[in-house]
Amino acid sequence: MATTENTYTTSSATQTLFSFTFPYIDTTDIKVSVDSVVKTLTTDYTLASATQIQFNTAPGASKTVRIYRDTDADTKKASFFSGSAIRSQDLNENFDQTLYKTQELARDVGNIWDDTTETIDSTETWLDSDAHIATCAAIEDKINDITAGG
């Protein structure tokens, strides 16, 4: 699986510099969170180099720092017009944009539903919880049970 994020647990209350190893198109695609709280570029951190972020204030000891890519998919990197030249760099950036977003979606969906996620199937007792995923058959059986007065 492609690397789309790097996660660290801070060992020092003074650590401010963190490296990341994933490719990106624009610096605005790089995101940072500390203990699941998203931080803001320039307000909370800056890019010290092409592969490092630096916090303005150290996050503290035993904090989880996540540096991840969130590629903008709302606009194409390059548009092509009839009769104009097509540059390989523009084609590559458009394909990279699609590739990166696909990798990020796979990462995010994998974090929600993976091999450890409990799934309710139609033979199990229905659990009232947001921590489970139900199959279509399980949902249908529950609806049939409710409409039958169960």
ZABABA-767899 format. One record per residue: x, y, z of N, C-alpha, C in turn; residue number from 1. Coordinates in Angstrom, 1 decimal. Example, Ala and Ser with C-alpha at 12.3 -4.5 7.8 and 13.67 -1.06 7.14 Angstrom:
REM residues 2
+--------+--------+--------+--------+--------+--------+--------+--------+--------+-----+
|   n_c1 |   n_c2 |   n_c3 |  ca_c1 |  ca_c2 |  ca_c3 |   c_c1 |   c_c2 |   c_c3 | pos |
+--------+--------+--------+--------+--------+--------+--------+--------+--------+-----+
|   13.2 |   -5.7 |    7.8 |   12.3 |   -4.5 |    7.8 |   13.2 |   -3.3 |    7.8 |   1 |
|   12.8 |   -2.2 |    7.1 |   13.7 |   -1.1 |    7.1 |   12.9 |    0.0 |    7.9 |   2 |
+--------+--------+--------+--------+--------+--------+--------+--------+--------+-----+
END
This chain:
REM residues 150
+--------+--------+--------+--------+--------+--------+--------+--------+--------+-----+
|   n_c1 |   n_c2 |   n_c3 |  ca_c1 |  ca_c2 |  ca_c3 |   c_c1 |   c_c2 |   c_c3 | pos |
+--------+--------+--------+--------+--------+--------+--------+--------+--------+-----+
|    0.8 |   -1.2 |    0.0 |    0.0 |    0.0 |    0.0 |    0.9 |    1.2 |    0.0 |   1 |
|    0.5 |    2.2 |   -0.7 |    1.2 |    3.5 |   -0.8 |    1.3 |    4.2 |    0.5 |   2 |
|    2.4 |    4.9 |    0.8 |    2.5 |    5.7 |    2.0 |    1.8 |    7.0 |    1.7 |   3 |
|    0.8 |    7.3 |    2.5 |    0.0 |    8.6 |    2.4 |    0.1 |    9.4 |    3.7 |   4 |
|    0.7 |    8.8 |    4.7 |    0.8 |    9.5 |    6.0 |    2.0 |    8.9 |    6.8 |   5 |
|    2.4 |    9.7 |    7.8 |    3.4 |    9.3 |    8.8 |    2.9 |    9.7 |   10.1 |   6 |
|    3.0 |    8.8 |   11.1 |    2.5 |    9.0 |   12.4 |    3.6 |    8.9 |   13.4 |   7 |
|    3.7 |    9.8 |   14.4 |    4.7 |    9.8 |   15.4 |    4.1 |    9.9 |   16.8 |   8 |
|    4.7 |    9.3 |   17.8 |    4.3 |    9.6 |   19.2 |    5.5 |   10.4 |   19.8 |   9 |
|    5.3 |   11.6 |   20.2 |    6.4 |   12.5 |   20.7 |    7.0 |   11.9 |   21.9 |  10 |
|    8.3 |   11.9 |   22.0 |    9.0 |   11.4 |   23.1 |    9.5 |   12.5 |   24.0 |  11 |
|    9.5 |   13.7 |   23.4 |   10.0 |   14.9 |   24.1 |    9.0 |   16.0 |   24.1 |  12 |
|    8.9 |   16.8 |   25.2 |    7.9 |   17.9 |   25.2 |    8.4 |   19.1 |   24.4 |  13 |
|    9.6 |   19.0 |   23.9 |   10.2 |   20.1 |   23.1 |   10.3 |   19.8 |   21.6 |  14 |
|   10.0 |   18.6 |   21.2 |   10.2 |   18.2 |   19.8 |    9.2 |   19.1 |   18.9 |  15 |
|    9.8 |   19.7 |   17.9 |    9.0 |   20.5 |   17.0 |    9.1 |   20.1 |   15.5 |  16 |
|   10.2 |   19.4 |   15.2 |   10.5 |   19.0 |   13.8 |   10.1 |   17.6 |   13.5 |  17 |
|    9.3 |   17.3 |   12.4 |    8.9 |   16.0 |   12.0 |    9.0 |   15.8 |   10.5 |  18 |
|    9.5 |   14.7 |   10.1 |    9.6 |   14.4 |    8.7 |    8.5 |   13.6 |    8.2 |  19 |
|    8.3 |   13.7 |    6.9 |    7.3 |   12.8 |    6.2 |    7.8 |   12.3 |    4.9 |  20 |
|    7.3 |   11.1 |    4.5 |    7.9 |   10.4 |    3.3 |    7.0 |   10.2 |    2.1 |  21 |
|    5.9 |   10.9 |    2.1 |    5.0 |   10.7 |    0.9 |    5.1 |   11.8 |   -0.1 |  22 |
|    4.9 |   11.5 |   -1.4 |    4.9 |   12.5 |   -2.4 |    3.6 |   13.3 |   -2.3 |  23 |
|    3.6 |   14.5 |   -2.9 |    2.5 |   15.4 |   -2.9 |    2.6 |   16.3 |   -4.1 |  24 |
|    1.5 |   17.0 |   -4.5 |    1.6 |   17.9 |   -5.6 |    1.8 |   19.3 |   -5.1 |  25 |
|    0.9 |   19.7 |   -4.2 |    0.9 |   21.1 |   -3.7 |    1.1 |   21.0 |   -2.2 |  26 |
|    1.8 |   22.0 |   -1.6 |    2.1 |   22.0 |   -0.2 |    0.7 |   22.1 |    0.6 |  27 |
|   -0.3 |   22.7 |    0.0 |   -1.6 |   22.7 |    0.6 |   -2.3 |   21.4 |    0.8 |  28 |
|   -1.7 |   20.4 |    0.1 |   -2.2 |   19.0 |    0.3 |   -1.7 |   18.3 |    1.5 |  29 |
|   -0.7 |   18.9 |    2.2 |   -0.1 |   18.3 |    3.4 |   -0.9 |   18.8 |    4.6 |  30 |
|   -1.4 |   17.9 |    5.4 |   -2.2 |   18.2 |    6.6 |   -1.5 |   17.6 |    7.8 |  31 |
|   -1.8 |   18.2 |    9.0 |   -1.2 |   17.8 |   10.2 |   -2.2 |   17.8 |   11.3 |  32 |
|   -2.2 |   16.7 |   12.1 |   -3.1 |   16.7 |   13.3 |   -2.3 |   16.2 |   14.5 |  33 |
|   -2.7 |   16.7 |   15.7 |   -2.1 |   16.3 |   17.0 |   -3.2 |   15.7 |   17.8 |  34 |
|   -3.1 |   14.5 |   18.2 |   -4.2 |   13.8 |   18.9 |   -5.6 |   14.0 |   18.3 |  35 |
|   -5.6 |   13.8 |   16.9 |   -6.8 |   13.9 |   16.1 |   -7.3 |   15.3 |   15.9 |  36 |
|   -6.7 |   16.3 |   16.4 |   -7.1 |   17.7 |   16.2 |   -6.3 |   18.2 |   15.0 |  37 |
|   -7.0 |   18.6 |   14.0 |   -6.3 |   19.1 |   12.8 |   -5.7 |   20.5 |   13.0 |  38 |
|   -4.5 |   20.7 |   12.6 |   -3.7 |   21.9 |   12.8 |   -3.7 |   22.8 |   11.6 |  39 |
|   -3.4 |   24.0 |   11.7 |   -3.5 |   25.0 |   10.6 |   -2.1 |   25.4 |   10.2 |  40 |
|   -1.9 |   25.3 |    8.8 |   -0.6 |   25.8 |    8.3 |   -0.4 |   27.3 |    8.6 |  41 |
|    0.8 |   27.6 |    9.0 |    1.3 |   28.9 |    9.4 |    0.9 |   29.3 |   10.8 |  42 |
|   -0.4 |   29.0 |   11.2 |   -0.8 |   29.3 |   12.6 |   -0.2 |   28.3 |   13.6 |  43 |
|   -0.2 |   27.0 |   13.2 |    0.3 |   26.0 |   14.1 |    1.7 |   25.4 |   13.7 |  44 |
|    1.9 |   25.4 |   12.4 |    3.1 |   24.8 |   11.9 |    3.5 |   25.4 |   10.5 |  45 |
|    4.7 |   25.2 |   10.1 |    5.2 |   25.6 |    8.8 |    5.9 |   24.4 |    8.2 |  46 |
|    6.2 |   24.6 |    6.9 |    7.0 |   23.6 |    6.2 |    8.5 |   24.0 |    6.3 |  47 |
|    9.2 |   23.2 |    7.0 |   10.7 |   23.5 |    7.2 |   11.5 |   23.2 |    6.0 |  48 |
|   11.0 |   22.2 |    5.3 |   11.6 |   21.8 |    4.0 |   10.6 |   21.0 |    3.2 |  49 |
|   10.9 |   20.5 |    2.1 |   10.0 |   19.7 |    1.2 |    9.5 |   18.5 |    1.9 |  50 |
|   10.2 |   18.0 |    2.9 |    9.8 |   16.7 |    3.6 |    9.7 |   16.9 |    5.1 |  51 |
|    9.6 |   18.1 |    5.6 |    9.5 |   18.3 |    7.1 |    8.6 |   19.4 |    7.4 |  52 |
|    7.8 |   19.1 |    8.5 |    7.0 |   20.2 |    9.1 |    7.6 |   20.6 |   10.4 |  53 |
|    7.4 |   21.9 |   10.8 |    7.9 |   22.3 |   12.1 |    6.8 |   23.1 |   12.8 |  54 |
|    6.5 |   22.6 |   14.0 |    5.5 |   23.3 |   14.8 |    6.0 |   24.6 |   15.4 |  55 |
|    5.1 |   25.6 |   15.4 |    5.5 |   26.8 |   16.0 |    5.7 |   26.7 |   17.5 |  56 |
|    4.9 |   25.8 |   18.1 |    5.0 |   25.5 |   19.5 |    5.0 |   24.0 |   19.6 |  57 |
|    5.9 |   23.4 |   20.4 |    6.0 |   21.9 |   20.5 |    4.6 |   21.4 |   21.0 |  58 |
|    4.2 |   20.3 |   20.4 |    2.9 |   19.7 |   20.8 |    2.9 |   19.1 |   22.2 |  59 |
|    4.1 |   18.8 |   22.8 |    4.2 |   18.2 |   24.1 |    4.6 |   16.8 |   24.0 |  60 |
|    4.8 |   16.2 |   25.2 |    5.2 |   14.8 |   25.3 |    4.1 |   13.8 |   25.1 |  61 |
|    4.3 |   12.6 |   24.6 |    3.3 |   11.6 |   24.4 |    2.1 |   12.0 |   23.6 |  62 |
|    2.3 |   12.8 |   22.6 |    1.2 |   13.3 |   21.7 |    1.4 |   12.5 |   20.4 |  63 |
|    0.2 |   12.2 |   19.8 |    0.3 |   11.5 |   18.5 |    0.2 |   12.6 |   17.4 |  64 |
|    1.3 |   12.7 |   16.6 |    1.4 |   13.6 |   15.5 |    1.2 |   12.8 |   14.2 |  65 |
|    0.2 |   13.2 |   13.5 |   -0.1 |   12.6 |   12.2 |    0.1 |   13.6 |   11.1 |  66 |
|    1.0 |   13.3 |   10.1 |    1.2 |   14.1 |    8.9 |    0.7 |   13.3 |    7.8 |  67 |
|   -0.2 |   13.9 |    7.0 |   -0.9 |   13.1 |    6.0 |   -1.2 |   14.0 |    4.8 |  68 |
|   -1.4 |   13.3 |    3.7 |   -1.7 |   13.9 |    2.4 |   -3.3 |   13.9 |    2.2 |  69 |
|   -3.8 |   15.0 |    1.8 |   -5.2 |   15.1 |    1.5 |   -5.3 |   16.0 |    0.2 |  70 |
|   -5.1 |   15.3 |   -0.9 |   -5.0 |   15.9 |   -2.2 |   -6.4 |   16.6 |   -2.6 |  71 |
|   -6.3 |   17.8 |   -3.1 |   -7.4 |   18.5 |   -3.6 |   -8.0 |   17.9 |   -4.8 |  72 |
|   -9.2 |   17.4 |   -4.8 |   -9.8 |   16.8 |   -6.0 |  -11.0 |   17.6 |   -6.5 |  73 |
|  -11.1 |   18.8 |   -6.1 |  -12.2 |   19.6 |   -6.5 |  -12.0 |   20.3 |   -7.9 |  74 |
|  -10.7 |   20.5 |   -8.2 |  -10.3 |   21.1 |   -9.4 |   -9.2 |   20.3 |  -10.0 |  75 |
|   -9.2 |   20.2 |  -11.4 |   -8.1 |   19.5 |  -12.1 |   -6.8 |   20.4 |  -12.0 |  76 |
|   -5.7 |   19.7 |  -12.0 |   -4.4 |   20.5 |  -11.9 |   -4.2 |   21.2 |  -13.3 |  77 |
|   -4.6 |   20.6 |  -14.4 |   -4.4 |   21.2 |  -15.7 |   -5.7 |   21.0 |  -16.5 |  78 |
|   -6.0 |   21.9 |  -17.4 |   -7.1 |   21.8 |  -18.3 |   -6.5 |   21.9 |  -19.7 |  79 |
|   -7.1 |   21.2 |  -20.6 |   -6.6 |   21.1 |  -22.0 |   -7.7 |   21.7 |  -22.9 |  80 |
|   -7.2 |   22.5 |  -23.9 |   -8.1 |   23.1 |  -24.8 |   -7.8 |   22.7 |  -26.3 |  81 |
|   -8.8 |   22.7 |  -27.1 |   -8.6 |   22.3 |  -28.5 |   -7.6 |   23.2 |  -29.2 |  82 |
|   -6.6 |   22.5 |  -29.8 |   -5.6 |   23.3 |  -30.6 |   -4.4 |   23.7 |  -29.7 |  83 |
|   -4.5 |   23.5 |  -28.4 |   -3.3 |   23.9 |  -27.6 |   -2.4 |   22.8 |  -27.4 |  84 |
|   -1.2 |   23.1 |  -27.0 |   -0.2 |   22.1 |  -26.7 |   -0.5 |   21.3 |  -25.4 |  85 |
|   -0.2 |   20.1 |  -25.4 |   -0.4 |   19.3 |  -24.2 |    1.0 |   18.9 |  -23.7 |  86 |
|    1.3 |   19.4 |  -22.5 |    2.6 |   19.2 |  -21.9 |    2.6 |   17.9 |  -21.0 |  87 |
|    3.6 |   17.1 |  -21.1 |    3.7 |   15.9 |  -20.3 |    3.6 |   16.2 |  -18.8 |  88 |
|    4.1 |   17.3 |  -18.4 |    4.1 |   17.7 |  -17.0 |    2.6 |   17.8 |  -16.5 |  89 |
|    1.8 |   18.5 |  -17.4 |    0.4 |   18.6 |  -17.0 |   -0.4 |   17.3 |  -17.0 |  90 |
|   -0.1 |   16.4 |  -17.9 |   -0.7 |   15.1 |  -17.9 |   -0.3 |   14.3 |  -16.7 |  91 |
|    1.0 |   14.4 |  -16.4 |    1.5 |   13.7 |  -15.2 |    0.8 |   14.2 |  -13.9 |  92 |
|    0.7 |   15.5 |  -13.8 |    0.1 |   16.1 |  -12.6 |   -1.4 |   15.6 |  -12.5 |  93 |
|   -2.1 |   15.6 |  -13.6 |   -3.5 |   15.2 |  -13.5 |   -3.6 |   13.7 |  -13.1 |  94 |
|   -2.7 |   12.9 |  -13.7 |   -2.8 |   11.5 |  -13.3 |   -2.3 |   11.3 |  -11.8 |  95 |
|   -1.3 |   12.0 |  -11.4 |   -0.9 |   12.0 |  -10.0 |   -2.0 |   12.4 |   -9.1 |  96 |
|   -2.7 |   13.4 |   -9.4 |   -3.8 |   13.9 |   -8.6 |   -4.8 |   12.8 |   -8.4 |  97 |
|   -5.2 |   12.1 |   -9.5 |   -6.1 |   11.0 |   -9.4 |   -5.6 |    9.8 |   -8.6 |  98 |
|   -4.3 |    9.5 |   -8.9 |   -3.6 |    8.4 |   -8.1 |   -3.6 |    8.7 |   -6.6 |  99 |
|   -3.2 |    9.9 |   -6.3 |   -3.0 |   10.2 |   -4.9 |   -4.4 |   10.2 |   -4.2 | 100 |
|   -5.4 |   10.7 |   -4.8 |   -6.7 |   10.8 |   -4.2 |   -7.3 |    9.3 |   -4.0 | 101 |
|   -7.0 |    8.5 |   -5.0 |   -7.4 |    7.1 |   -4.9 |   -6.7 |    6.4 |   -3.7 | 102 |
|   -5.4 |    6.6 |   -3.5 |   -4.7 |    6.1 |   -2.4 |   -5.2 |    6.6 |   -1.1 | 103 |
|   -5.6 |    7.9 |   -1.0 |   -6.1 |    8.4 |    0.2 |   -7.5 |    7.9 |    0.6 | 104 |
|   -8.3 |    7.7 |   -0.5 |   -9.6 |    7.1 |   -0.2 |   -9.5 |    5.6 |    0.3 | 105 |
|   -8.5 |    4.9 |   -0.3 |   -8.3 |    3.5 |    0.2 |   -7.8 |    3.5 |    1.6 | 106 |
|   -7.0 |    4.5 |    2.0 |   -6.5 |    4.6 |    3.4 |   -7.7 |    4.9 |    4.3 | 107 |
|   -8.5 |    5.9 |    3.9 |   -9.6 |    6.3 |    4.8 |  -10.7 |    5.3 |    4.9 | 108 |
|  -11.0 |    4.6 |    3.8 |  -12.0 |    3.6 |    3.9 |  -11.5 |    2.4 |    4.7 | 109 |
|  -10.2 |    2.1 |    4.6 |   -9.6 |    1.0 |    5.3 |   -9.6 |    1.3 |    6.8 | 110 |
|   -9.5 |    2.6 |    7.2 |   -9.6 |    3.0 |    8.6 |  -11.0 |    2.8 |    9.2 | 111 |
|  -12.0 |    2.9 |    8.3 |  -13.4 |    2.7 |    8.8 |  -13.8 |    1.3 |    8.8 | 112 |
|  -13.5 |    0.6 |    7.7 |  -14.0 |   -0.8 |    7.6 |  -12.9 |   -1.7 |    7.2 | 113 |
|  -12.4 |   -2.5 |    8.1 |  -11.3 |   -3.4 |    7.8 |  -11.6 |   -4.8 |    8.4 | 114 |
|  -10.7 |   -5.6 |    8.4 |  -10.9 |   -7.0 |    8.8 |  -11.3 |   -7.2 |   10.2 | 115 |
|  -11.1 |   -6.1 |   11.1 |  -11.4 |   -6.2 |   12.5 |  -12.8 |   -5.6 |   12.8 | 116 |
|  -13.4 |   -5.0 |   11.8 |  -14.7 |   -4.4 |   12.0 |  -15.8 |   -5.5 |   12.1 | 117 |
|  -16.6 |   -5.4 |   13.2 |  -17.6 |   -6.4 |   13.4 |  -18.7 |   -6.1 |   12.4 | 118 |
|  -19.2 |   -7.2 |   11.8 |  -20.3 |   -7.1 |   10.8 |  -21.4 |   -8.0 |   11.3 | 119 |
|  -22.6 |   -7.4 |   11.3 |  -23.8 |   -8.1 |   11.6 |  -24.4 |   -8.8 |   10.4 | 120 |
|  -24.5 |  -10.1 |   10.4 |  -25.2 |  -10.7 |    9.2 |  -26.6 |  -11.2 |    9.6 | 121 |
|  -27.3 |  -11.7 |    8.7 |  -28.7 |  -12.0 |    8.9 |  -29.0 |  -13.1 |    9.9 | 122 |
|  -28.0 |  -13.9 |   10.3 |  -28.2 |  -14.9 |   11.3 |  -27.9 |  -14.5 |   12.7 | 123 |
|  -27.5 |  -13.2 |   12.9 |  -27.1 |  -12.8 |   14.2 |  -28.2 |  -11.9 |   14.9 | 124 |
|  -28.1 |  -11.8 |   16.2 |  -29.0 |  -10.9 |   16.9 |  -28.6 |   -9.5 |   16.6 | 125 |
|  -29.6 |   -8.6 |   16.4 |  -29.3 |   -7.2 |   16.0 |  -28.8 |   -6.5 |   17.2 | 126 |
|  -27.7 |   -5.8 |   17.0 |  -27.1 |   -5.0 |   18.1 |  -27.4 |   -3.5 |   17.8 | 127 |
|  -27.8 |   -2.8 |   18.8 |  -28.1 |   -1.3 |   18.7 |  -26.8 |   -0.6 |   19.0 | 128 |
|  -26.0 |   -0.4 |   18.0 |  -24.7 |    0.2 |   18.2 |  -24.2 |    0.8 |   16.8 | 129 |
|  -23.5 |    1.9 |   17.0 |  -22.9 |    2.6 |   15.8 |  -21.5 |    2.0 |   15.5 | 130 |
|  -21.1 |    1.0 |   16.3 |  -19.8 |    0.4 |   16.1 |  -19.8 |   -0.9 |   15.2 | 131 |
|  -20.9 |   -1.1 |   14.6 |  -21.1 |   -2.3 |   13.8 |  -21.5 |   -1.9 |   12.4 | 132 |
|  -21.3 |   -2.8 |   11.4 |  -21.7 |   -2.6 |   10.1 |  -22.7 |   -3.8 |    9.8 | 133 |
|  -23.9 |   -3.5 |    9.2 |  -24.8 |   -4.5 |    9.0 |  -24.9 |   -4.9 |    7.5 | 134 |
|  -25.1 |   -6.1 |    7.2 |  -25.3 |   -6.6 |    5.9 |  -26.7 |   -6.2 |    5.4 | 135 |
|  -27.0 |   -6.2 |    4.1 |  -28.3 |   -5.9 |    3.6 |  -29.3 |   -6.9 |    4.1 | 136 |
|  -28.9 |   -8.1 |    4.2 |  -29.9 |   -9.2 |    4.7 |  -30.2 |   -8.9 |    6.2 | 137 |
|  -29.2 |   -8.5 |    7.0 |  -29.5 |   -8.2 |    8.4 |  -30.5 |   -7.0 |    8.5 | 138 |
|  -30.3 |   -6.0 |    7.7 |  -31.2 |   -4.8 |    7.7 |  -32.6 |   -5.2 |    7.3 | 139 |
|  -32.7 |   -6.0 |    6.2 |  -34.0 |   -6.5 |    5.8 |  -34.7 |   -7.3 |    6.8 | 140 |
|  -34.0 |   -8.2 |    7.5 |  -34.6 |   -9.0 |    8.5 |  -35.1 |   -8.2 |    9.7 | 141 |
|  -34.3 |   -7.1 |   10.0 |  -34.7 |   -6.2 |   11.1 |  -36.0 |   -5.5 |   10.7 | 142 |
|  -36.0 |   -5.0 |    9.5 |  -37.2 |   -4.3 |    9.0 |  -38.4 |   -5.2 |    9.0 | 143 |
|  -38.3 |   -6.4 |    8.5 |  -39.4 |   -7.4 |    8.5 |  -39.8 |   -7.7 |    9.9 | 144 |
|  -38.9 |   -7.8 |   10.9 |  -39.2 |   -8.1 |   12.3 |  -40.0 |   -6.9 |   12.9 | 145 |
|  -39.6 |   -5.7 |   12.6 |  -40.3 |   -4.5 |   13.1 |  -41.7 |   -4.4 |   12.5 | 146 |
|  -41.9 |   -4.6 |   11.2 |  -43.2 |   -4.5 |   10.6 |  -44.1 |   -5.6 |   11.0 | 147 |
|  -43.6 |   -6.8 |   11.4 |  -44.4 |   -7.9 |   11.9 |  -44.8 |   -7.7 |   13.3 | 148 |
|  -44.3 |   -6.6 |   13.9 |  -44.7 |   -6.4 |   15.3 |  -43.7 |   -6.9 |   16.3 | 149 |
|  -42.5 |   -7.3 |   15.9 |  -41.5 |   -7.8 |   16.8 |  -40.7 |   -6.8 |   17.5 | 150 |
+--------+--------+--------+--------+--------+--------+--------+--------+--------+-----+
END
